[in-house]
Amino acid sequence: MAKQKIVVKVTMNNEKKARKALQIAVSLSGVESASFVGSDKDQIAVTGEGIDPVELTTMLRKGVGYTELVSVGPVEEKKPAAETVASLNFNPYQYYYGNYGMPYYAYA
């Protein structure tokens, strides 16, 4: 199975309900991550493999309150635009005397 992303809109009036909703979402098997999305942070995006969206919605309705299933779809993989290679020039025979300071005879 492929990874899928489920977005659920949940009515959360206070911080306690928000924590409970996130805890319910993470408790399902197959969930890899869950986070708040949307302009008012009233939606939960759940990412994982083999998650039943109807079961997720039902559990959130029982535990928190009104829940609406917004979208179900595949996860969009982000690919790096260009791969950059950094090189490091290292000379193992280079000496560094930075901690010794000035010689004693230079202060006289």
Secondary structure, DSSP 8 states (H G I E B T S, - for coil): --EEEEEEEE---SHHHHHHHHHHHHHSTTEEEEEEESSSS-EEEEEEES--HHHHHHHHHHHTS-EEEEEEEE------SS---------TT----TTT-S-GGGG-
